[in-house]
Amino acid sequence: MEKTGNCKTIIVKFGGSSLADHEKLLRAVVAVMNESKKGTRIAVVVSAMGKTTDVLMTTAKNASNGKLEKKDLDDILSMGERTSIRIFSAALKTNGAESCYFDPIDSNWPIITDSAFQNANPILKDCEKNIRECVLPVMNKGVIPVVAGFIGKTTDGKITTLGRGGSDTTAFVLAEALGANEIVLVTDADGIMSGDPKIVSDPERLKEIDVNTLVGLADSGAKFIHSKALKYKPKNINIRVINHAHGNLTKEGTLITGALATELDAEIAHPFPVAEITVVGNGISANPQIVQEMVEKAKLHSMLLGLSMSTNSIILYVSQEKNLDTLFNNIHEITKNNKETIAMAVKKDLVFIKTSGVGLEETHGIIGKISEDLRLNGINISGILTITSSILLFVDWNEREKALKLIKNSLRSAK
């Protein structure tokens, strides 16, 4: 949707830690009001306060001996956010702002999902229609809407939850439909950090990060923004992650830019044949100097496309764009000169195929499906690497078109 008029529109999402007590909640309310007074149109998305969702989850499961149906559990868990919207909207009104809240039991609820309880997916066409018809008119009147994050409703009126990162998903879907200028995620951190402060000392705030880089951290278990939510990030709307402690929605944090490819797809990722260099030995990983020397030689004489290592072996995937005789001899010399390495083997004329797409890691059995489809058609996989939301495959160069077609078919059938 095109941005309307000269009025700036932002979507602000407050995480549970930002609303954990009355002082933090009031700070959030004041921050919204101060920005609204500048003429900014704001839609607020709120999570459940503090650890409310965890408490509801534990209590409900224990009280039902773990036999609670998913749809009933979603109905219970929604109470955290449904309480937050009422408190936040009331606080805005008592501090002089016009506000209303959106609850899934109401007919004007904007977020419509499928019926995958506990991990529902927004039906974007329905969401966009409802947001434009129900939320946008409210904002045009100068009213601040407060929307329950993490929650959806099926077309037949059953309450769902969106799974991990659900409140972020709500904010992203709203931003897209409203043509927002920016999304602000208010958290308990100064932004996206270079490392988890619970694990490393003195992490640094990243000023900016592309969403394709960030999804790699999300898929690796880092507690930033879940990859399921990131696939709904609007292409042309940046996200700013800031700390609630500032009480100021204009503070610097981390700017998240770009957009993800949401459809599972495969492509030939390198235009030239690829060589696979395998070195075997005993305890290679215990001597990082060996690995460093091999990598440096590979980068000097070719393009290093991938690397795989275990305790007793290392495999380098390099481009055959140039003559590789010098590289092969250099790697062989390193192999002969170290007690941890025994022998080297080379396989030439492979093709590098990359399979990618957000949610690939959640598509159960996809690697097995691809492998079996290739096997049934007589194509052997020489190498396979999994990195974030991607699978890197190396198969015979002469089978590249056939292999690519088979992999694309595997992805379509896995949806």
C-alpha positions in Angstrom: 0.0 0.0 0.0 1.3 3.5 -0.8 2.0 5.8 2.1 -0.8 8.3 2.3 -0.2 12.0 2.8 2.8 13.6 4.5 1.9 12.2 7.9 4.5 9.7 9.2 3.1 6.3 10.1 4.9 3.9 12.4 4.1 0.5 14.0 5.4 0.1 17.5 5.7 -3.3 19.1 6.3 -3.6 22.8 7.7 -6.9 24.0 6.7 -8.5 27.3 9.9 -7.3 29.1 9.0 -3.7 28.1 5.6 -4.1 29.9 6.7 -6.2 32.9 5.5 -3.7 35.6 3.5 -0.5 35.9 6.6 1.7 35.6 7.7 0.1 32.4 4.2 0.2 31.0 3.8 3.9 31.8 7.2 4.6 30.2 5.9 2.9 27.1 2.7 4.9 27.1 4.5 8.2 27.5 6.8 7.3 24.7 3.9 6.7 22.4 2.1 9.9 23.4 5.2 12.0 22.9 5.6 10.7 19.4 1.9 11.1 18.7 2.0 14.7 19.7 4.5 15.3 16.9 1.8 14.4 14.4 3.0 10.8 13.9 0.3 8.2 13.3 1.0 5.2 15.5 -0.4 1.7 15.7 0.7 -0.1 18.9 1.2 -3.9 19.1 1.6 -5.3 22.6 2.8 -8.7 23.9 1.6 -10.2 27.2 3.1 -8.4 30.2 6.3 -9.9 31.6 6.2 -13.7 31.9 2.4 -13.9 31.7 2.4 -16.3 28.7 4.8 -18.7 30.4 2.7 -18.7 33.6 -0.5 -19.4 31.6 1.1 -22.1 29.6 2.5 -23.9 32.7 -0.7 -23.6 34.7 -3.0 -24.7 31.9 -0.9 -27.8 31.0 -0.4 -28.8 34.6 -4.1 -28.4 35.4 -5.1 -30.5 32.5 -2.4 -33.2 33.0 -1.0 -32.2 29.6 -4.2 -33.3 27.7 -5.3 -29.8 26.7 -6.2 -29.5 23.1 -4.2 -27.0 21.1 -7.2 -24.8 20.2 -8.2 -24.6 23.9 -4.6 -23.7 24.9 -4.5 -20.9 22.3 -7.7 -19.5 23.8 -6.1 -19.5 27.2 -2.7 -18.1 26.1 -4.5 -15.2 24.3 -5.6 -13.8 27.6 -2.1 -12.4 28.2 -2.2 -10.1 25.2 -5.9 -9.4 25.6 -5.2 -8.1 29.1 -2.3 -6.0 27.8 -4.3 -4.2 25.1 -6.9 -3.2 27.7 -4.4 -1.8 30.2 -2.3 -0.1 27.5 -5.3 1.6 25.8 -6.8 2.7 29.1 -3.4 4.2 30.2 -3.3 6.1 26.9 -6.8 7.5 27.4 -6.2 8.5 31.1 -3.1 10.4 29.9 -5.0 12.4 27.4 -4.8 10.4 24.1 -7.6 8.9 22.1 -7.2 5.2 21.9 -9.1 2.0 21.2 -8.1 -1.7 21.4 -8.6 -4.6 19.0 -9.6 -7.9 20.5 -10.0 -11.2 18.5 -13.5 -11.6 19.9 -14.6 -8.4 18.1 -15.9 -8.3 14.5 -13.3 -5.8 13.5 -10.3 -8.0 14.4 -7.6 -7.6 11.7 -5.4 -10.7 11.9 -7.0 -13.7 10.2 -5.0 -17.0 10.2 -5.3 -20.6 9.2 -6.2 -23.2 11.8 -2.7 -24.4 12.7 -3.2 -23.8 16.4 -0.1 -23.0 18.4 1.7 -22.0 15.2 -0.8 -20.3 12.9 0.0 -18.5 9.7 -1.6 -15.2 8.7 -3.8 -15.3 5.6 -2.3 -12.1 4.2 -5.1 -11.2 1.8 -7.7 -11.3 4.5 -5.5 -9.5 7.0 -4.8 -6.7 4.5 -8.5 -6.2 3.8 -9.4 -6.1 7.5 -6.6 -3.8 8.4 -7.5 -1.3 5.7 -11.2 -1.5 6.6 -10.9 -1.5 10.4 -7.6 -0.2 11.6 -6.8 2.5 9.0 -10.0 4.5 9.5 -9.3 4.6 13.2 -5.8 6.0 12.7 -7.1 8.5 10.2 -9.3 10.0 13.0 -6.2 10.5 15.2 -7.0 7.5 17.4 -4.2 5.2 18.5 -5.1 1.6 18.0 -3.7 -1.0 20.3 -3.6 -4.5 18.8 -2.9 -7.8 20.6 0.2 -9.3 19.2 0.8 -13.1 18.8 -2.9 -13.7 18.3 -5.0 -14.6 15.3 -8.5 -15.7 14.5 -9.6 -18.3 12.0 -12.3 -17.5 9.4 -14.8 -19.4 11.5 -13.9 -17.4 14.7 -11.5 -19.6 16.6 -8.6 -17.9 18.4 -5.1 -19.0 17.4 -1.6 -18.1 18.4 1.2 -17.4 15.8 4.0 -19.2 17.5 7.5 -17.9 18.1 7.9 -14.3 17.2 4.2 -13.9 16.9 3.9 -10.3 18.1 6.6 -9.3 15.6 4.6 -11.0 12.9 1.6 -9.0 13.9 3.6 -5.8 13.6 5.0 -6.7 10.2 1.6 -7.6 8.7 0.1 -4.3 10.0 3.0 -2.3 8.7 2.7 -3.8 5.2 -1.1 -3.2 5.0 -0.9 0.3 6.4 2.0 1.4 4.3 4.0 2.4 7.4 7.2 4.4 7.2 8.9 2.4 9.9 8.5 -0.5 12.4 9.9 0.1 15.9 10.5 -3.0 18.1 10.9 -2.0 21.7 12.8 -4.7 23.7 15.1 -5.1 26.7 18.2 -4.7 24.6 19.9 -1.8 22.9 19.3 -3.4 19.6 20.7 -6.5 17.8 24.0 -7.3 19.5 27.2 -8.9 18.1 26.7 -11.7 20.6 24.3 -12.9 23.3 25.2 -10.9 26.5 24.3 -14.0 28.5 27.0 -15.9 26.8 29.7 -13.4 25.8 31.1 -10.4 27.6 31.0 -6.9 26.2 28.9 -7.5 23.0 28.5 -4.5 20.7 25.3 -3.1 19.2 25.1 -3.4 15.5 24.0 -0.2 13.9 22.5 -1.9 10.8 22.0 -5.4 9.6 20.4 -6.9 6.5 17.5 -9.3 7.2 19.2 -12.0 5.2 22.1 -11.8 7.6 19.9 -11.6 10.6 17.9 -14.8 9.6 21.2 -16.7 9.9 21.4 -15.8 13.5 17.8 -16.5 14.1 18.0 -20.0 12.6 21.1 -20.7 14.7 19.1 -20.2 17.9 20.1 -16.6 18.7 17.3 -14.9 20.6 16.7 -11.9 18.3 13.8 -12.1 16.0 12.5 -15.5 14.9 12.9 -16.5 11.3 9.1 -17.2 10.9 8.4 -13.6 11.8 11.2 -12.2 9.6 9.6 -13.7 6.4 6.7 -11.2 6.9 9.0 -8.2 7.1 7.9 -5.7 4.4 10.5 -5.2 1.7 10.5 -1.4 1.7 9.9 -0.8 5.4 12.9 -0.8 7.8 12.8 -2.1 11.4 14.4 -0.3 14.2 15.1 -2.3 17.4 15.5 -0.1 20.5 15.7 -0.4 24.3 12.6 0.4 26.4 14.8 2.0 29.0 15.1 5.1 26.9 11.4 5.8 26.9 11.9 7.5 23.5 10.7 6.0 20.2 13.3 8.0 18.2 16.4 6.6 19.9 19.0 4.8 17.9 19.2 1.1 18.0 19.7 -1.4 15.2 18.2 -0.8 11.8 17.1 -4.0 10.0 16.9 -3.6 6.2 15.9 -5.6 3.2 13.6 -8.5 2.7 13.7 -12.3 2.5 12.8 -14.6 -0.3 9.7 -16.3 1.2 9.3 -19.1 -1.4 11.3 -22.2 -1.3 13.4 -22.4 -4.5 16.6 -23.8 -5.9 19.2 -22.3 -8.3 22.6 -23.1 -9.8 24.7 -20.9 -7.5 28.0 -20.9 -9.4 28.3 -20.7 -13.2 31.4 -22.9 -13.5 32.1 -26.5 -12.5 33.3 -27.1 -9.0 36.1 -29.4 -7.6 35.9 -31.2 -4.3 39.2 -31.5 -2.4 39.1 -34.1 0.4 41.9 -34.4 2.9 41.7 -37.3 5.5 43.9 -37.9 8.5 43.8 -38.2 12.3 42.9 -35.3 14.5 43.0 -32.6 11.8 40.6 -30.4 13.7 43.0 -30.3 16.6 45.5 -28.4 14.4 43.7 -25.2 13.1 47.0 -24.1 11.4 46.4 -26.9 8.8 42.9 -25.7 8.1 44.1 -22.1 7.8 46.9 -23.0 5.4 44.5 -24.9 3.1 41.9 -22.2 3.1 44.5 -19.5 2.3 45.8 -21.6 -0.6 42.2 -22.2 -1.9 41.5 -18.4 -1.7 44.7 -17.6 -3.5 44.3 -19.9 -6.5 40.5 -20.2 -6.8 37.1 -19.2 -5.3 36.3 -21.1 -2.1 32.6 -21.9 -2.3 32.2 -24.1 0.7 34.0 -26.0 3.5 33.2 -29.0 5.6 35.2 -30.4 8.4 35.1 -33.2 11.0 37.7 -34.5 13.5 39.5 -36.5 10.8 38.8 -34.8 7.5 38.4 -31.5 5.7 36.6 -30.9 2.4 37.1 -27.8 0.3 34.7 -26.9 -2.6 36.5 -24.6 -5.1 35.6 -23.1 -8.5 37.2 -24.7 -11.6 37.0 -21.4 -13.4 40.8 -21.3 -13.4 43.4 -24.1 -13.8 43.7 -25.8 -10.4 46.9 -27.8 -10.8 48.9 -25.4 -8.6 46.2 -25.5 -5.9 46.0 -29.3 -5.9 49.8 -29.6 -5.5 49.8 -27.0 -2.7 47.1 -28.8 -0.8 49.0 -32.1 -1.3 52.2 -30.6 0.1 50.4 -29.4 3.2 49.0 -33.0 3.5 52.4 -34.6 3.3 54.0 -32.1 5.7 51.7 -32.6 8.7 51.4 -35.6 10.9 47.6 -35.1 11.3 47.0 -35.5 7.5 47.4 -38.7 5.6 46.1 -38.4 2.0 44.2 -36.2 -0.5 41.6 -37.0 -3.1 40.0 -34.8 -5.7 36.6 -35.0 -7.5 36.1 -32.6 -10.4 33.2 -31.4 -12.5 30.5 -30.9 -9.9 27.7 -28.3 -9.9 26.8 -26.1 -6.9 23.1 -26.0 -6.3 21.6 -23.8 -3.6 18.2 -24.4 -2.1 16.9 -21.6 0.0 13.8 -20.0 1.5 12.5 -18.8 4.8 11.1 -21.7 6.8 13.2 -24.3 5.0 14.6 -25.5 8.4 11.0 -26.1 9.6 10.0 -28.1 6.5 10.3 -31.5 8.0 12.1 -34.2 6.0 13.0 -31.9 3.2 16.6 -33.1 3.0 15.5 -36.7 2.9 12.9 -35.8 0.2 15.5 -34.2 -2.0 18.0 -36.9 -1.5 15.5 -39.7 -2.3 14.2 -38.0 -5.4 17.8 -37.6 -6.7 18.6 -41.2 -5.8 15.6 -42.6 -7.6 16.8 -40.7 -10.7 20.3 -42.0 -10.5 22.0 -38.8 -9.3 24.5 -39.1 -6.5 25.1 -36.3 -4.0 28.8 -35.6 -3.7 28.4 -33.1 -0.9 25.7 -31.4 1.2 25.9 -28.5 3.6 23.2 -26.8 5.6 23.6 -23.2 6.5 20.7 -21.2 8.0 17.7 -21.3 5.6 19.6 -23.0 2.8 20.8 -26.4 1.7 24.0 -26.5 -0.5 24.3 -29.5 -2.8 27.1 -30.7 -5.0 26.2 -33.2 -7.8 27.6 -34.1 -11.2 28.0 -31.1 -13.5 26.5 -33.0 -16.5 23.3 -33.7 -14.4 22.8 -30.1 -13.4 19.6 -29.3 -15.3 18.0 -32.6 -14.4 19.1 -32.3 -10.7 17.8 -28.7 -10.5 14.4 -29.7 -11.9 14.1 -32.6 -9.5 15.0 -30.4 -6.5 12.5 -27.8 -7.5 9.8 -30.5 -7.8 10.8 -31.8 -4.3 10.3 -28.3 -2.8 6.9 -27.9 -4.4 5.7 -31.2 -3.1 7.1 -30.5 0.3 5.0 -27.3 0.8 
